[in-house]
Amino acid sequence: MTREELHALVDARYDEFQALQQQPNFLAYEEKFAHIMTDLGKDILQTSMGPTPVNPRKKILHKPDSEK
């Protein structure tokens, strides 16, 4: 994930963060904030992990880099 991709994800949620100021009490503010942050975290994780494979049961072999 690049810095620009991260900024784009956060910028997409900016209006939701600004709407938090209109909440009538702190409990409503906190609930909405937690929901926004959970969704943002999910989006960041999905973007950084990349696309899902066509076959989710297919194993992906990762070979560690060796300096030997």
KOLDREN-964739 format. One record per residue: chain; x, y, z of N, C-alpha, C, CB in turn. Coordinates in Angstrom, 1 decimal, always signed. Atoms other than C-alpha are relative to their C-alpha. Glycine has a CB too. Example, Ala and Ser with C-alpha at 12.3 -4.5 7.8 and 13.67 -1.06 7.14 Angstrom:
BEGIN
+--------+--------+--------+--------+--------+--------+--------+--------+--------+--------+--------+--------+--------+
| chaine |    n_X |    n_Y |    n_Z |   ca_X |   ca_Y |   ca_Z |    c_X |    c_Y |    c_Z |   cb_X |   cb_Y |   cb_Z |
+--------+--------+--------+--------+--------+--------+--------+--------+--------+--------+--------+--------+--------+
|      A |   +0.9 |   -1.2 |   +0.0 |  +12.3 |   -4.5 |   +7.8 |   +0.9 |   +1.2 |   +0.0 |   -1.0 |   +0.0 |   +1.2 |
|      A |   -0.9 |   -1.1 |   +0.0 |  +13.7 |   -1.1 |   +7.1 |   -0.8 |   +1.1 |   +0.8 |   +0.4 |   +0.5 |   -1.4 |
+--------+--------+--------+--------+--------+--------+--------+--------+--------+--------+--------+--------+--------+
//
This chain:
BEGIN
+--------+--------+--------+--------+--------+--------+--------+--------+--------+--------+--------+--------+--------+
| chaine |    n_X |    n_Y |    n_Z |   ca_X |   ca_Y |   ca_Z |    c_X |    c_Y |    c_Z |   cb_X |   cb_Y |   cb_Z |
+--------+--------+--------+--------+--------+--------+--------+--------+--------+--------+--------+--------+--------+
|      A |   +0.8 |   -1.2 |   +0.0 |   +0.0 |   +0.0 |   +0.0 |   +0.9 |   +1.2 |   +0.0 |   -1.0 |   +0.0 |   +1.2 |
|      A |   -0.8 |   -1.2 |   +0.1 |   +1.3 |   +3.4 |   -0.9 |   -0.6 |   +1.0 |   +0.9 |   +0.1 |   +0.5 |   -1.5 |
|      A |   +0.5 |   -1.1 |   -0.8 |   +1.0 |   +6.6 |   +1.0 |   -1.3 |   +0.6 |   -0.6 |   +1.1 |   +1.1 |   +0.2 |
|      A |   +1.1 |   -0.6 |   +0.7 |   -1.4 |   +7.9 |   -1.6 |   -1.3 |   -0.8 |   +0.2 |   +0.3 |   +0.2 |   -1.5 |
|      A |   +1.2 |   +0.8 |   -0.2 |   -3.7 |   +4.9 |   -1.3 |   -0.6 |   +0.1 |   +1.4 |   +0.4 |   -1.5 |   -0.2 |
|      A |   +0.4 |   -0.2 |   -1.4 |   -3.8 |   +5.3 |   +2.5 |   -0.7 |   +1.4 |   +0.2 |   +1.2 |   -0.1 |   +1.0 |
|      A |   +0.6 |   -1.3 |   +0.0 |   -4.6 |   +9.0 |   +2.1 |   -1.4 |   +0.0 |   -0.6 |   +0.9 |   +1.1 |   -0.6 |
|      A |   +1.3 |   +0.1 |   +0.7 |   -7.4 |   +8.2 |   -0.3 |   -1.0 |   -0.7 |   +0.8 |   +0.2 |   -0.8 |   -1.4 |
|      A |   +1.0 |   +0.7 |   -0.9 |   -9.0 |   +5.7 |   +2.2 |   -0.4 |   +0.9 |   +1.1 |   +0.7 |   -1.2 |   +0.5 |
|      A |   +0.3 |   -0.9 |   -1.1 |   -8.8 |   +8.3 |   +5.0 |   -0.9 |   +1.2 |   -0.5 |   +1.3 |   +0.5 |   +0.7 |
|      A |   +0.8 |   -1.1 |   +0.6 |  -10.1 |  +11.1 |   +2.7 |   -1.4 |   -0.4 |   -0.3 |   +0.7 |   +0.5 |   -1.2 |
|      A |   +1.4 |   +0.5 |   +0.3 |  -13.1 |   +9.0 |   +1.8 |   -0.9 |   +0.0 |   +1.2 |   +0.1 |   -1.4 |   -0.6 |
|      A |   +0.8 |   +0.0 |   -1.3 |  -14.1 |   +8.9 |   +5.5 |   +0.0 |   +1.4 |   +0.6 |   +0.6 |   -1.0 |   +0.9 |
|      A |   -0.1 |   -1.3 |   -0.7 |  -13.5 |  +12.6 |   +6.2 |   -1.3 |   +0.6 |   +0.3 |   +0.8 |   +1.0 |   -1.0 |
|      A |   +1.3 |   -0.6 |   -0.3 |  -17.1 |  +13.7 |   +5.9 |   -0.7 |   -0.7 |   +1.2 |   -0.9 |   -0.1 |   -1.3 |
|      A |   +0.6 |   +0.8 |   -1.1 |  -18.1 |  +10.9 |   +8.3 |   +0.6 |   +0.5 |   +1.3 |   +0.2 |   -1.5 |   -0.1 |
|      A |   -0.6 |   -0.5 |   -1.2 |  -15.6 |  +12.2 |  +10.8 |   -0.5 |   +1.4 |   +0.4 |   +1.5 |   +0.1 |   -0.1 |
|      A |   +0.6 |   -1.4 |   -0.2 |  -16.9 |  +15.8 |  +10.4 |   -1.4 |   -0.1 |   +0.5 |   +0.1 |   +0.8 |   -1.3 |
|      A |   +1.4 |   +0.1 |   -0.5 |  -20.5 |  +14.6 |  +11.0 |   +0.0 |   -0.4 |   +1.4 |   -0.7 |   -1.1 |   -0.9 |
|      A |   +0.0 |   +0.4 |   -1.4 |  -19.4 |  +13.3 |  +14.4 |   -0.3 |   +1.2 |   +0.9 |   +1.3 |   -0.6 |   +0.4 |
|      A |   +0.2 |   -1.2 |   -0.8 |  -19.6 |  +16.9 |  +15.7 |   -1.4 |   +0.2 |   +0.2 |   +0.7 |   +1.2 |   -0.7 |
|      A |   +1.4 |   -0.2 |   -0.1 |  -23.3 |  +16.8 |  +15.2 |   -0.7 |   -1.0 |   +1.0 |   -0.7 |   -0.1 |   -1.3 |
|      A |   +0.5 |   +1.0 |   -0.9 |  -23.8 |  +13.9 |  +17.7 |   -0.5 |   +0.7 |   +1.3 |   +1.0 |   -1.1 |   +0.3 |
|      A |   +0.5 |   -0.7 |   -1.1 |  -26.0 |  +14.9 |  +20.6 |   +0.7 |   -0.3 |   +1.4 |   -1.5 |   -0.4 |   +0.2 |
|      A |   -0.7 |   +0.3 |   -1.3 |  -24.0 |  +13.2 |  +23.4 |   +1.3 |   -0.9 |   -0.3 |   -0.9 |   -0.8 |   +0.9 |
|      A |   -1.2 |   +0.6 |   +0.2 |  -20.7 |  +11.5 |  +23.9 |   -0.2 |   -1.5 |   -0.3 |   +0.9 |   +0.1 |   +1.3 |
|      A |   +0.2 |   +1.4 |   +0.3 |  -22.1 |   +7.9 |  +23.8 |   -0.3 |   -0.2 |   -1.5 |   -1.2 |   -0.5 |   +0.9 |
|      A |   +0.3 |   +0.1 |   +1.5 |  -23.5 |   +8.5 |  +20.3 |   +1.3 |   +0.3 |   -0.8 |   -1.1 |   +0.9 |   -0.4 |
|      A |   -1.3 |   -0.4 |   +0.6 |  -20.2 |  +10.1 |  +19.3 |   +0.9 |   -1.2 |   +0.0 |   +0.7 |   +1.2 |   +0.7 |
|      A |   -0.9 |   +1.1 |   -0.1 |  -18.2 |   +7.2 |  +20.6 |   -0.4 |   -1.2 |   -0.8 |   +0.1 |   -0.4 |   +1.5 |
|      A |   +0.5 |   +1.2 |   +0.7 |  -20.4 |   +4.5 |  +19.0 |   +0.3 |   +0.3 |   -1.5 |   -1.5 |   -0.2 |   +0.2 |
|      A |   -0.2 |   -0.3 |   +1.4 |  -20.2 |   +6.3 |  +15.6 |   +1.4 |   +0.0 |   -0.4 |   -0.7 |   +1.3 |   -0.4 |
|      A |   -1.4 |   +0.0 |   +0.2 |  -16.5 |   +6.8 |  +15.9 |   +0.6 |   -1.4 |   -0.1 |   +0.7 |   +0.8 |   +1.2 |
|      A |   -0.5 |   +1.4 |   +0.0 |  -15.9 |   +3.1 |  +16.7 |   -0.4 |   -0.6 |   -1.3 |   -0.6 |   -0.7 |   +1.2 |
|      A |   +0.5 |   +0.6 |   +1.2 |  -18.0 |   +2.1 |  +13.7 |   +0.9 |   +0.5 |   -1.2 |   -1.5 |   +0.4 |   -0.3 |
|      A |   -0.8 |   -0.6 |   +1.1 |  -16.1 |   +4.5 |  +11.3 |   +1.5 |   -0.6 |   +0.1 |   +0.1 |   +1.5 |   +0.2 |
|      A |   -1.3 |   +0.5 |   -0.1 |  -12.7 |   +3.3 |  +12.7 |   +0.1 |   -1.5 |   -0.4 |   +0.6 |   +0.2 |   +1.4 |
|      A |   +0.0 |   +1.5 |   +0.4 |  -13.6 |   -0.4 |  +12.3 |   -0.1 |   -0.1 |   -1.5 |   -1.2 |   -0.7 |   +0.7 |
|      A |   +0.1 |   +0.0 |   +1.5 |  -14.7 |   +0.2 |   +8.7 |   +1.3 |   +0.4 |   -0.7 |   -1.2 |   +0.8 |   -0.5 |
|      A |   -1.3 |   -0.5 |   +0.6 |  -11.5 |   +2.2 |   +8.0 |   +1.1 |   -1.1 |   +0.1 |   +0.4 |   +1.3 |   +0.7 |
|      A |   -1.0 |   +1.0 |   -0.2 |   -9.3 |   -0.5 |   +9.5 |   -0.2 |   -1.2 |   -0.9 |   -0.1 |   -0.5 |   +1.5 |
|      A |   +0.3 |   +1.1 |   +0.9 |  -11.1 |   -3.2 |   +7.5 |   +0.5 |   +0.4 |   -1.5 |   -1.5 |   -0.3 |   +0.0 |
|      A |   -0.4 |   -0.4 |   +1.3 |  -10.5 |   -1.2 |   +4.3 |   +1.5 |   +0.1 |   -0.2 |   -0.6 |   +1.4 |   -0.3 |
|      A |   -1.4 |   +0.0 |   +0.0 |   -6.9 |   -0.6 |   +5.1 |   +0.6 |   -1.4 |   -0.1 |   +0.6 |   +0.8 |   +1.2 |
|      A |   -0.5 |   +1.4 |   +0.0 |   -6.3 |   -4.3 |   +5.8 |   -0.3 |   -0.6 |   -1.3 |   -0.7 |   -0.8 |   +1.1 |
|      A |   +0.3 |   +0.6 |   +1.3 |   -8.0 |   -5.4 |   +2.6 |   +0.8 |   +0.6 |   -1.1 |   -1.5 |   +0.2 |   -0.3 |
|      A |   -0.8 |   -0.6 |   +1.1 |   -6.1 |   -2.9 |   +0.5 |   +1.5 |   -0.4 |   +0.2 |   -0.1 |   +1.5 |   +0.1 |
|      A |   -1.4 |   +0.3 |   -0.2 |   -2.7 |   -3.8 |   +2.1 |   +0.2 |   -1.5 |   -0.3 |   +0.4 |   +0.3 |   +1.4 |
|      A |   -0.1 |   +1.4 |   +0.3 |   -3.4 |   -7.6 |   +1.7 |   -0.1 |   -0.3 |   -1.5 |   -1.0 |   -0.8 |   +0.8 |
|      A |   +0.2 |   +0.2 |   +1.5 |   -4.3 |   -7.3 |   -2.0 |   -1.3 |   -0.7 |   -0.2 |   +1.2 |   -0.8 |   -0.5 |
|      A |   +1.2 |   +0.6 |   +0.4 |   -7.0 |   -9.0 |   -3.9 |   -0.1 |   -1.4 |   +0.5 |   -0.2 |   +0.0 |   -1.5 |
|      A |   +0.2 |   +1.4 |   -0.5 |   -8.5 |  -12.3 |   -2.7 |   +0.2 |   -0.9 |   -1.2 |   -1.4 |   -0.2 |   +0.6 |
|      A |   -0.2 |   +0.9 |   +1.1 |   -7.6 |  -15.3 |   -4.7 |   -1.3 |   -0.6 |   -0.5 |   +0.9 |   -1.2 |   +0.4 |
|      A |   +1.2 |   +0.6 |   +0.6 |  -10.1 |  -17.0 |   -7.1 |   -0.4 |   -1.2 |   +0.8 |   +0.2 |   -0.3 |   -1.4 |
|      A |   +0.3 |   +1.2 |   -0.8 |   -9.9 |  -20.2 |   -5.1 |   +0.6 |   +0.2 |   +1.4 |   +0.7 |   -1.3 |   -0.7 |
|      A |   -0.5 |   -0.2 |   -1.3 |   -9.6 |  -19.5 |   -1.4 |   +0.6 |   -1.1 |   +0.7 |   -1.2 |   +0.5 |   +0.9 |
|      A |   -0.7 |   +1.1 |   -0.6 |   -8.5 |  -23.0 |   -0.6 |   +1.3 |   -0.3 |   -0.6 |   -0.9 |   -1.2 |   -0.2 |
|      A |   -1.3 |   +0.3 |   +0.6 |   -5.5 |  -22.9 |   -2.8 |   +1.1 |   +0.6 |   +0.8 |   +0.1 |   +0.7 |   -1.5 |
|      A |   -1.1 |   -0.4 |   -0.8 |   -2.3 |  -22.7 |   -0.9 |   +1.0 |   +0.9 |   -0.8 |   +0.8 |   -1.2 |   +0.7 |
|      A |   -1.0 |   -0.8 |   +0.6 |   +0.2 |  -20.0 |   -1.6 |   +1.3 |   -0.3 |   +0.7 |   -0.3 |   +1.6 |   +0.1 |
|      A |   -1.3 |   +0.3 |   -0.6 |   +3.8 |  -21.0 |   -1.1 |   +0.9 |   +1.2 |   +0.0 |   +0.7 |   -1.1 |   -0.8 |
|      A |   -0.9 |   -1.2 |   -0.1 |   +6.1 |  -18.3 |   +0.2 |   +1.3 |   -0.6 |   +0.5 |   -0.6 |   +1.0 |   +1.1 |
|      A |   -1.4 |   +0.4 |   -0.3 |   +9.8 |  -19.0 |   +0.2 |   +0.7 |   +1.2 |   +0.6 |   +0.7 |   -0.6 |   -1.2 |
|      A |   -0.7 |   -1.1 |   -0.6 |  +11.8 |  -16.9 |   +2.6 |   +1.3 |   +0.3 |   -0.7 |   +0.3 |   -0.3 |   +1.5 |
|      A |   -1.2 |   -0.4 |   +0.6 |  +14.6 |  -14.9 |   +1.2 |   +1.2 |   -0.5 |   +0.8 |   +0.1 |   +1.6 |   -0.2 |
|      A |   -1.2 |   +0.5 |   -0.7 |  +17.9 |  -16.5 |   +2.1 |   +1.3 |   +0.7 |   -0.5 |   +0.2 |   -1.5 |   +0.0 |
|      A |   -1.2 |   -0.7 |   +0.4 |  +21.2 |  -14.7 |   +2.0 |   +1.2 |   -1.0 |   +0.0 |   +0.3 |   +1.1 |   +1.0 |
|      A |   -1.1 |   +0.9 |   -0.1 |  +23.3 |  -17.9 |   +2.0 |   +0.7 |   -0.1 |   -1.3 |   -0.5 |   -1.4 |   +0.3 |
+--------+--------+--------+--------+--------+--------+--------+--------+--------+--------+--------+--------+--------+
//
